[in-house]
Amino acid sequence: MFDKLKKKDGVKSGRVDMFRRSAVRRRSGDGHGLPDLLSVLPKPAHLQSAVTSWEVCSGRCGAAVTEMNGEEKHQHSEDHRTGSAAAAAPLRPPRPPGDVTDGRRLEDAGEREVRNSGPILLQRRSDSDLRTQTEKDRTLLLHREQETHINAQEENMEEDGPKEETNEQKLYKVANELLLTERAYVTRLYLLDQVFCAKLTQEAAKGTFPVDVVKGIFCNVACIYAFHSQFLLPDLEARMCQWESRPRIGDILEQHAPFLRMYAEYVKNFDNAMDLLKQWTERSAQFSAIIQEIQKQDICGSLTLQHHMLEPVQRVPRYELLLKDYLKRLPPDAPDRSQAEKSLQTISMAATHSNSAIRKMENLKKLMEIYESLGGEEDIVNASNELIKEGQILKLAARNTSAMERYLYLFNNILLVCVPKFSLVGQRFTVRTRVGIEGIKVVETVNDAYPHTFQVSGKERTLELQASSEQDKDDWIKAFQQTIETFQKKNETFKSASKEAEEDVSTEELGRRAPRWIRDNEVTMCMKCKEPFNALTRRRHHCRACGYVVCWRCSDYKTTLEYDGNRMNKVCKDCFSILTGRTASEERSEAKKRGILEIEAAQFSGSSLVCGFLLYSEKARPWQRVWCVIPEKEAVVLYVYGAPQDVKAQSTIPLLGYSVDDAPRAMDPPCSFRLCQSKSLHSFACESEEQKRRWLQVIRVAVTGDVAELQTAGSGDLANGSHDSGPHSI
């Protein structure tokens, strides 16, 4: 091909060889060699089509286009590569002739020239043109090297990870996560309130199942949904739209955090809701069908109703975690820090309150289970009681060290040692020994015949127990030690408060000077009998003489106090003994406080407005013969005795506010009348119409509360003949 060029254009052979070497540097598929080389040369008309064909084909397959006397021919190299890959490939140095790689003989330089170069058509060029082309080739190689270096740097950056975010970006990310999770949460609340609850309530209105069941399951979900959808979420969305000008969320959370306390009610009811849901899914086919139909919808995300109802339980702790993350990235001097910290404190309290409610409910539920397993004989269902540990253990006999099976219940204030008993309805126990935690000691013992033993010594009993393993023994000893330590700490609080009270009021000044009251939160148990307080059966009371916090049993005494103008005041039993010179036991035996029922019938019979035998029935119960009295001193109360000489009434009926119905009824005996109030119904029957008239005359005035009229009537003819003390003929 080059020989033909020599003949046609008259190019010297040396110049053609130089151009041949320059052409050999460009391989097929390079996409640059021929156009760059011919761009500076004059192109005759018969070469223009060759250049154009090269430009088109070089980007596709790197083939050389040969045009000779109007004929075109593609010649592809054996190691054919695509244009982009070949352009980026480095130039390889020529190998020696005859070199073999992978079983193929490599062609020599001459063969490679013919294969790679293709027919290149050249015009005669000057030396300056050659230098220009050489500089272009060098520039092109340098550009490729720079691209390779940049690509390597980008790869290294990708391996090292993304660029570190700024603190402002992290704060925005946390706030945006709060917004996104809040949107998703409101969607779940909508599903609970507006879909599940609405559909079930609509069906319950038809009488398929009780409406109270739906209310018991969803509790206060409607309030929670309204709060989040109408208040918290709109405020968060508005703030994120203004983030550039107001990058803060602490003020919004501080404003709304107090309302999160409503979750405590939902958490307390959660176990009950799950039980109702399970119960009515099994009981009512329509109830179950509605739930199944809704759960198949896309909005449920293939999750059950129970799963969605768990989300409100987990939401408050989620707020706490996000806000802690927000504060971690917030600068110490940020204007939003103060409000964010206050909102975190409120949210943490709400989360603690919810968790505390969960623990209390679980504890009470467990106490109720133990109460039932003990046959309902132990008074352990108390909010102040806490189960520490339970489990099977062996008790070694004191005489012959024989092992006997026992079951221990360790509470925060007592140890119950139980024995199993036969039962067809679950595991049941009988309490054999009760040991108080006060003064109890636990020591590890060594017994070659019985390993893993320890001794529990209390005021009531000393027990030697054998655990099932060394680990079990260590667990029991640790549980006992922690319980004793906690109990002693509470006792220290009690003793310190007692010491302060003793220092404040001496025996000589008792009742003459007002004491300093011990605060309710300074003690957890009665400062006299040391029984723990609770909100139901053992509430806190203050002795007006010494200021101690005591229970109702220890404060059920009264005496005059000099500092209060010698008026009667409630005092504890110790102060009562000091101030009166009498012991509490003497007071109890001599002048026991009588209840309203502990008044002898004979005391009333002689000074009553009306009394006598009547037939009595309460709420459709069987009729019974009773002695009824309305005394003059308590003219608005009807006392019901079993007999005229009874020392205690069976019941009392406060007549004020009752309505009187004396219309005859077929189901009642003759001469009957009734006293009605709300859900209370008391029926009476007299032996004659005259007796009925006398009773109704007094009762109709008593129900109005006009005591003066009753007492006036009692001194007149109303009292005459009103004592029907004879035997009743009915």
Secondary structure in CASP SS format (residue, H / E / C, confidence):
PFRMAT SS
TARGET T0000
AUTHOR 0000-0000-0000
METHOD secondary structure of the structure
MODEL  1
M C 1.00
F H 1.00
D H 1.00
K H 1.00
L H 1.00
K H 1.00
K H 1.00
K H 1.00
D H 1.00
G C 1.00
V C 1.00
K C 1.00
S H 1.00
G H 1.00
R H 1.00
V H 1.00
D H 1.00
M H 1.00
F H 1.00
R H 1.00
R H 1.00
S H 1.00
A H 1.00
V H 1.00
R C 1.00
R C 1.00
R C 1.00
S C 1.00
G C 1.00
D C 1.00
G C 1.00
H C 1.00
G H 1.00
L H 1.00
P H 1.00
D H 1.00
L H 1.00
L H 1.00
S C 1.00
V C 1.00
L C 1.00
P C 1.00
K C 1.00
P C 1.00
A H 1.00
H H 1.00
L H 1.00
Q H 1.00
S H 1.00
A H 1.00
V H 1.00
T H 1.00
S H 1.00
W H 1.00
E H 1.00
V H 1.00
C H 1.00
S H 1.00
G C 1.00
R C 1.00
C C 1.00
G C 1.00
A C 1.00
A E 1.00
V E 1.00
T E 1.00
E E 1.00
M E 1.00
N C 1.00
G C 1.00
E E 1.00
E E 1.00
K E 1.00
H E 1.00
Q E 1.00
H C 1.00
S C 1.00
E C 1.00
D C 1.00
H C 1.00
R C 1.00
T C 1.00
G H 1.00
S H 1.00
A H 1.00
A H 1.00
A H 1.00
A H 1.00
A C 1.00
P C 1.00
L C 1.00
R C 1.00
P C 1.00
P C 1.00
R C 1.00
P C 1.00
P C 1.00
G C 1.00
D C 1.00
V E 1.00
T E 1.00
D C 1.00
G C 1.00
R E 1.00
R E 1.00
L C 1.00
E C 1.00
D C 1.00
A H 1.00
G H 1.00
E H 1.00
R H 1.00
E H 1.00
V H 1.00
R H 1.00
N H 1.00
S H 1.00
G C 1.00
P C 1.00
I C 1.00
L C 1.00
L C 1.00
Q C 1.00
R C 1.00
R C 1.00
S C 1.00
D H 1.00
S H 1.00
D H 1.00
L H 1.00
R H 1.00
T H 1.00
Q H 1.00
T H 1.00
E H 1.00
K H 1.00
D H 1.00
R H 1.00
T H 1.00
L H 1.00
L H 1.00
L H 1.00
H H 1.00
R H 1.00
E H 1.00
Q H 1.00
E H 1.00
T H 1.00
H H 1.00
I H 1.00
N H 1.00
A H 1.00
Q H 1.00
E H 1.00
E H 1.00
N H 1.00
M H 1.00
E H 1.00
E H 1.00
D H 1.00
G C 1.00
P C 1.00
K C 1.00
E C 1.00
E C 1.00
T C 1.00
N H 1.00
E H 1.00
Q H 1.00
K H 1.00
L H 1.00
Y H 1.00
K H 1.00
V H 1.00
A H 1.00
N H 1.00
E H 1.00
L H 1.00
L H 1.00
L H 1.00
T H 1.00
E H 1.00
R H 1.00
A H 1.00
Y H 1.00
V H 1.00
T H 1.00
R H 1.00
L H 1.00
Y H 1.00
L H 1.00
L H 1.00
D H 1.00
Q H 1.00
V H 1.00
F H 1.00
C H 1.00
A H 1.00
K H 1.00
L H 1.00
T H 1.00
Q H 1.00
E H 1.00
A H 1.00
A C 1.00
K C 1.00
G C 1.00
T C 1.00
F C 1.00
P C 1.00
V H 1.00
D H 1.00
V H 1.00
V H 1.00
K H 1.00
G H 1.00
I H 1.00
F H 1.00
C C 1.00
N C 1.00
V H 1.00
A H 1.00
C H 1.00
I H 1.00
Y H 1.00
A H 1.00
F H 1.00
H H 1.00
S H 1.00
Q H 1.00
F H 1.00
L H 1.00
L H 1.00
P H 1.00
D H 1.00
L H 1.00
E H 1.00
A H 1.00
R H 1.00
M H 1.00
C H 1.00
Q C 1.00
W C 1.00
E C 1.00
S C 1.00
R C 1.00
P C 1.00
R C 1.00
I C 1.00
G H 1.00
D H 1.00
I H 1.00
L H 1.00
E H 1.00
Q H 1.00
H H 1.00
A H 1.00
P H 1.00
F H 1.00
L H 1.00
R H 1.00
M H 1.00
Y H 1.00
A H 1.00
E H 1.00
Y H 1.00
V H 1.00
K H 1.00
N H 1.00
F H 1.00
D H 1.00
N H 1.00
A H 1.00
M H 1.00
D H 1.00
L H 1.00
L H 1.00
K H 1.00
Q H 1.00
W H 1.00
T H 1.00
E H 1.00
R H 1.00
S C 1.00
A H 1.00
Q H 1.00
F H 1.00
S H 1.00
A H 1.00
I H 1.00
I H 1.00
Q H 1.00
E H 1.00
I H 1.00
Q H 1.00
K C 1.00
Q C 1.00
D H 1.00
I H 1.00
C H 1.00
G C 1.00
S C 1.00
L C 1.00
T C 1.00
L H 1.00
Q H 1.00
H H 1.00
H H 1.00
M H 1.00
L H 1.00
E H 1.00
P H 1.00
V H 1.00
Q H 1.00
R H 1.00
V H 1.00
P H 1.00
R H 1.00
Y H 1.00
E H 1.00
L H 1.00
L H 1.00
L H 1.00
K H 1.00
D H 1.00
Y H 1.00
L H 1.00
K H 1.00
R H 1.00
L C 1.00
P C 1.00
P C 1.00
D C 1.00
A C 1.00
P C 1.00
D C 1.00
R H 1.00
S H 1.00
Q H 1.00
A H 1.00
E H 1.00
K H 1.00
S H 1.00
L H 1.00
Q H 1.00
T H 1.00
I H 1.00
S H 1.00
M H 1.00
A H 1.00
A H 1.00
T H 1.00
H H 1.00
S H 1.00
N H 1.00
S H 1.00
A H 1.00
I H 1.00
R H 1.00
K H 1.00
M H 1.00
E H 1.00
N H 1.00
L H 1.00
K H 1.00
K H 1.00
L H 1.00
M H 1.00
E H 1.00
I H 1.00
Y H 1.00
E H 1.00
S H 1.00
L C 1.00
G C 1.00
G C 1.00
E C 1.00
E C 1.00
D C 1.00
I C 1.00
V C 1.00
N C 1.00
A C 1.00
S C 1.00
N C 1.00
E C 1.00
L E 1.00
I E 1.00
K E 1.00
E E 1.00
G E 1.00
Q E 1.00
I E 1.00
L E 1.00
K E 1.00
L E 1.00
A C 1.00
A C 1.00
R C 1.00
N C 1.00
T C 1.00
S C 1.00
A E 1.00
M E 1.00
E E 1.00
R E 1.00
Y E 1.00
L E 1.00
Y E 1.00
L E 1.00
F E 1.00
N C 1.00
N C 1.00
I E 1.00
L E 1.00
L E 1.00
V E 1.00
C E 1.00
V E 1.00
P E 1.00
K E 1.00
F C 1.00
S C 1.00
L C 1.00
V C 1.00
G C 1.00
Q C 1.00
R E 1.00
F E 1.00
T E 1.00
V E 1.00
R E 1.00
T E 1.00
R E 1.00
V E 1.00
G E 1.00
I C 1.00
E C 1.00
G C 1.00
I C 1.00
K E 1.00
V E 1.00
V E 1.00
E E 1.00
T C 1.00
V C 1.00
N C 1.00
D C 1.00
A C 1.00
Y C 1.00
P C 1.00
H C 1.00
T E 1.00
F E 1.00
Q E 1.00
V E 1.00
S E 1.00
G C 1.00
K C 1.00
E C 1.00
R C 1.00
T E 1.00
L E 1.00
E E 1.00
L E 1.00
Q E 1.00
A C 1.00
S C 1.00
S C 1.00
E H 1.00
Q H 1.00
D H 1.00
K H 1.00
D H 1.00
D H 1.00
W H 1.00
I H 1.00
K H 1.00
A H 1.00
F H 1.00
Q H 1.00
Q H 1.00
T H 1.00
I H 1.00
E H 1.00
T H 1.00
F H 1.00
Q H 1.00
K H 1.00
K H 1.00
N H 1.00
E H 1.00
T H 1.00
F H 1.00
K H 1.00
S H 1.00
A H 1.00
S H 1.00
K H 1.00
E H 1.00
A H 1.00
E H 1.00
E H 1.00
D H 1.00
V C 1.00
S C 1.00
T C 1.00
E C 1.00
E C 1.00
L C 1.00
G C 1.00
R C 1.00
R C 1.00
A C 1.00
P C 1.00
R C 1.00
W C 1.00
I C 1.00
R C 1.00
D H 1.00
N H 1.00
E H 1.00
V C 1.00
T C 1.00
M E 1.00
C C 1.00
M C 1.00
K C 1.00
C C 1.00
K C 1.00
E C 1.00
P E 1.00
F C 1.00
N C 1.00
A C 1.00
L C 1.00
T C 1.00
R C 1.00
R C 1.00
R C 1.00
H E 1.00
H E 1.00
C C 1.00
R C 1.00
A C 1.00
C C 1.00
G C 1.00
Y C 1.00
V E 1.00
V E 1.00
C C 1.00
W C 1.00
R C 1.00
C C 1.00
S C 1.00
D C 1.00
Y E 1.00
K E 1.00
T E 1.00
T E 1.00
L E 1.00
E H 1.00
Y H 1.00
D H 1.00
G C 1.00
N C 1.00
R E 1.00
M E 1.00
N E 1.00
K E 1.00
V E 1.00
C C 1.00
K H 1.00
D H 1.00
C H 1.00
F H 1.00
S H 1.00
I H 1.00
L H 1.00
T H 1.00
G C 1.00
R C 1.00
T C 1.00
A H 1.00
S H 1.00
E H 1.00
E H 1.00
R H 1.00
S H 1.00
E H 1.00
A C 1.00
K C 1.00
K C 1.00
R C 1.00
G C 1.00
I C 1.00
L C 1.00
E C 1.00
I C 1.00
E C 1.00
A H 1.00
A H 1.00
Q H 1.00
F H 1.00
S H 1.00
G C 1.00
S C 1.00
S E 1.00
L E 1.00
V E 1.00
C E 1.00
G E 1.00
F E 1.00
L E 1.00
L E 1.00
Y E 1.00
S E 1.00
E E 1.00
K C 1.00
A C 1.00
R C 1.00
P C 1.00
W C 1.00
Q E 1.00
R E 1.00
V E 1.00
W E 1.00
C E 1.00
V E 1.00
I E 1.00
P E 1.00
E C 1.00
K C 1.00
E C 1.00
A C 1.00
V C 1.00
V E 1.00
L E 1.00
Y E 1.00
V E 1.00
Y E 1.00
G C 1.00
A C 1.00
P C 1.00
Q C 1.00
D C 1.00
V C 1.00
K C 1.00
A C 1.00
Q C 1.00
S E 1.00
T E 1.00
I E 1.00
P E 1.00
L C 1.00
L C 1.00
G C 1.00
Y C 1.00
S E 1.00
V E 1.00
D E 1.00
D C 1.00
A C 1.00
P C 1.00
R C 1.00
A C 1.00
M C 1.00
D C 1.00
P C 1.00
P C 1.00
C C 1.00
S E 1.00
F E 1.00
R E 1.00
L E 1.00
C E 1.00
Q E 1.00
S C 1.00
K C 1.00
S E 1.00
L E 1.00
H E 1.00
S E 1.00
F E 1.00
A E 1.00
C C 1.00
E C 1.00
S C 1.00
E H 1.00
E H 1.00
Q H 1.00
K H 1.00
R H 1.00
R H 1.00
W H 1.00
L H 1.00
Q H 1.00
V H 1.00
I H 1.00
R H 1.00
V H 1.00
A H 1.00
V C 1.00
T C 1.00
G C 1.00
D C 1.00
V H 1.00
A H 1.00
E H 1.00
L H 1.00
Q H 1.00
T H 1.00
A H 1.00
G H 1.00
S C 1.00
G C 1.00
D C 1.00
L C 1.00
A C 1.00
N C 1.00
G C 1.00
S C 1.00
H E 1.00
D E 1.00
S C 1.00
G C 1.00
P C 1.00
H C 1.00
S C 1.00
I C 1.00
END
